[in-house]
Amino acid sequence: MIWQMMIIAGIFLMNLLLWMFVMPWYVNRRISRFQNELVNRHYDEVETMYRQMRGWRHDYHNHIQTLKAHMSLGQYEETLWYLNRLEEDLITVDTLLKTGNVMVDAILNSKLSLIREKRIQVDATAVVPEDISISGIDLSVLIGNLLDNAMEACIQLPPEERFIRIYIDIIKKQLYLSVINSMAGSAKRSGERFVSGKKGNHGFGLLRIDSIASKYGGYVNRKTDSGVFATEIMLPLAGVE
């Protein structure tokens, strides 16, 4: 009887030691790997925007040379026609989304550049006040994870079937965020919760979204149908009339 109790006590002590020492190490290791992924992803996004800027600089130089040539030959009508064409192209090329919030502009435009590079059709509308009661960092993490998840789902499909629709606005004193994207099949569930289909640390993205929504007393509503996944988030805003 005594030896049985000693065995049980030994097992209990081993489990306790595991929870006290091994689990914190394991959790910290997972978080560290997740943070490294975020850094690498941000680097890729910055690199994408840098390549675009270099392309625009190259084109700008060529346009200047063409305009100089027309002017030196006295071809003023051709110069005016060329300038009008450049203005039309500039309107088409100007993909920057201006929401009114600098932090949101930064993360959205970074992600939009990456979305377009992955040949995903995107429709984005966003209005976010500059002075808002939600941390800019939290907004960046929230929007970043939403769009990362949408991109991951889209790239499993042929280019012609990829789409992401983004809508952000203030509705009834709350910040409303909606992201709808195409996907292969339907999302997986574990009980009442959706789970990420990605391996490794990617499931932290869904947890971060839920955690931020909970922090501000908001809620997350996720829906899935064959070929489509939708996420809606409502975050109450303090001081909004």
C-alpha positions in Angstrom: 0.0 0.0 0.0 2.8 2.4 0.9 4.8 1.7 -2.2 1.7 2.4 -4.3 1.2 5.7 -2.6 4.9 6.5 -3.3 4.5 5.7 -7.0 1.4 7.9 -7.2 3.3 10.7 -5.4 6.3 10.3 -7.7 4.1 10.5 -10.8 2.4 13.6 -9.4 5.7 15.2 -8.7 7.1 14.5 -12.2 4.0 16.0 -13.8 4.3 19.1 -11.5 7.9 19.5 -12.5 7.0 19.2 -16.2 4.4 21.9 -15.9 6.7 24.2 -13.9 9.8 23.9 -16.1 9.2 22.2 -19.4 5.8 23.8 -20.3 7.1 27.5 -20.0 10.1 26.6 -22.1 7.9 25.0 -24.7 5.4 27.9 -24.8 8.3 30.5 -25.0 9.9 28.5 -27.8 6.6 28.5 -29.8 6.0 32.2 -29.2 9.6 32.9 -30.3 9.2 31.0 -33.5 5.9 32.8 -34.2 7.5 36.2 -33.6 10.3 35.2 -36.0 7.8 34.3 -38.6 6.2 37.8 -38.2 9.6 39.5 -38.7 10.3 37.5 -41.8 6.9 38.2 -43.2 7.3 41.9 -42.6 10.7 41.8 -44.3 9.0 40.2 -47.4 6.4 42.9 -47.4 8.9 45.7 -47.2 11.0 44.1 -49.9 7.9 43.9 -52.2 7.2 47.6 -51.7 10.9 48.4 -52.3 10.8 46.6 -55.6 7.7 48.5 -56.7 9.3 51.8 -55.8 12.4 50.9 -57.8 10.2 50.1 -60.8 8.4 53.4 -60.5 11.7 55.3 -60.3 12.9 53.6 -63.4 9.7 54.4 -65.3 9.8 58.0 -64.1 13.3 58.5 -65.5 12.1 57.2 -68.9 9.1 59.5 -68.9 11.3 62.5 -68.2 13.6 61.7 -71.1 10.6 61.3 -73.4 9.1 64.6 -72.4 12.5 66.4 -72.8 12.7 64.9 -76.3 9.3 66.2 -77.3 10.0 69.7 -75.8 13.4 70.0 -77.5 11.7 69.3 -80.9 8.9 71.8 -80.2 6.3 69.0 -80.1 4.1 70.7 -77.6 0.9 68.8 -78.6 2.7 65.5 -78.2 4.1 66.7 -74.8 0.6 67.6 -73.6 -0.8 64.2 -74.9 2.0 62.4 -73.1 1.3 64.3 -69.8 -2.4 63.4 -70.0 -1.5 59.8 -70.5 0.8 59.9 -67.5 -1.9 61.4 -65.4 -4.3 58.6 -66.4 -1.7 55.9 -65.6 -0.9 57.6 -62.3 -4.6 57.3 -61.3 -4.5 53.6 -62.2 -1.2 52.9 -60.5 -2.0 54.8 -57.3 -3.1 51.8 -55.2 -2.5 53.5 -51.8 -5.5 53.2 -49.5 -5.9 56.3 -47.3 -8.1 55.4 -44.3 -7.4 58.5 -42.2 -5.3 56.5 -39.7 -1.6 56.4 -40.3 -1.0 53.1 -38.6 -3.9 51.4 -40.4 -2.7 52.9 -43.7 0.8 51.4 -43.1 -0.3 47.8 -42.4 -3.1 47.8 -45.1 -0.9 49.1 -47.9 1.9 46.8 -47.0 -0.5 43.8 -47.1 -2.3 45.1 -50.3 1.1 45.1 -52.1 1.7 41.5 -51.1 -1.9 40.5 -52.0 -1.5 41.9 -55.5 1.9 40.3 -56.0 0.2 36.9 -55.2 -2.3 37.6 -58.0 -5.2 37.8 -55.7 -8.2 40.1 -56.7 -8.8 42.5 -53.9 -11.5 45.0 -53.2 -10.8 47.3 -50.2 -12.7 50.0 -48.5 -11.5 51.4 -45.2 -12.3 54.5 -43.1 -10.6 54.7 -39.6 -10.3 57.9 -37.6 -6.8 59.0 -36.5 -7.8 59.5 -32.9 -9.2 56.2 -31.9 -9.4 54.4 -28.6 -7.7 51.2 -29.9 -4.0 50.8 -29.9 -2.3 51.2 -33.2 -0.2 48.1 -32.5 -3.3 46.1 -31.7 -4.9 47.3 -34.9 -1.8 46.3 -36.9 -1.7 42.8 -35.4 -5.4 42.4 -35.9 -5.5 43.5 -39.5 -2.2 41.8 -40.3 -3.4 38.4 -39.0 -6.8 38.7 -40.8 -5.1 39.4 -44.2 -2.4 36.8 -43.7 -5.0 34.1 -43.0 -7.0 35.3 -46.1 -3.9 35.2 -48.3 -2.9 31.7 -47.1 -6.3 30.4 -48.0 -6.4 32.1 -51.4 -3.1 30.8 -52.6 -4.4 27.3 -52.4 -6.6 28.1 -55.4 -5.9 28.9 -59.1 -5.3 32.7 -59.6 -8.6 33.2 -61.4 -10.5 32.0 -58.2 -8.6 34.1 -55.7 -10.3 37.1 -54.1 -10.2 39.1 -50.9 -12.8 41.7 -49.9 -11.9 44.1 -47.1 -14.3 46.6 -45.4 -13.5 48.7 -42.4 -15.6 51.5 -41.0 -17.2 53.0 -37.9 -20.7 51.6 -37.4 -22.9 52.4 -34.4 -19.9 53.6 -32.2 -18.0 50.5 -33.0 -15.0 49.7 -35.3 -16.3 47.2 -37.8 -13.9 45.0 -39.8 -14.9 42.5 -42.4 -12.6 40.2 -44.4 -14.1 37.8 -47.0 -11.9 35.5 -49.0 -12.1 32.5 -51.3 -10.7 29.2 -50.1 -10.6 25.5 -51.1 -13.5 23.7 -49.6 -14.6 24.8 -46.1 -12.7 25.7 -42.9 -12.1 23.1 -40.2 -13.7 23.2 -36.8 -12.8 21.9 -33.4 -16.0 22.1 -31.4 -17.3 25.6 -31.7 -14.0 27.1 -32.8 -12.4 27.3 -36.2 -8.9 25.9 -36.5 -6.1 26.9 -38.8 -5.3 24.4 -41.6 -1.7 25.5 -41.4 1.0 23.5 -39.6 3.4 24.8 -37.1 2.8 28.0 -35.2 0.3 29.6 -37.5 -2.6 28.9 -35.2 -1.4 31.7 -33.0 -2.8 34.1 -35.5 -6.4 33.1 -34.8 -5.7 33.3 -31.0 -4.2 36.8 -31.3 -7.3 38.0 -33.2 -9.6 36.6 -30.5 -7.4 37.9 -27.7 -7.4 41.5 -29.1 -11.2 41.4 -29.6 -11.7 40.3 -26.1 -9.3 42.9 -24.7 -11.6 45.7 -26.1 -14.9 44.0 -25.2 -15.6 43.2 -28.8 -16.5 40.0 -30.6 -15.5 37.9 -33.6 -17.9 36.2 -35.9 -16.6 33.7 -38.4 -18.6 32.0 -41.1 -17.7 29.4 -43.7 -19.4 28.1 -46.8 -18.1 26.0 -49.7 -15.3 28.1 -51.2 -15.7 31.2 -49.0 -14.6 32.3 -45.5 -15.8 35.4 -43.8 -14.6 37.1 -40.6 -16.5 40.0 -38.9 -15.1 41.9 -35.9 -16.8 44.6 -33.8 -14.8 46.6 -31.4 -16.6 49.2 -29.1 -15.0 52.7 -29.3 -14.8 55.0 -26.3 -15.8 58.6 -26.9 -17.4 58.1 -30.3 -20.6 60.0 -30.8 
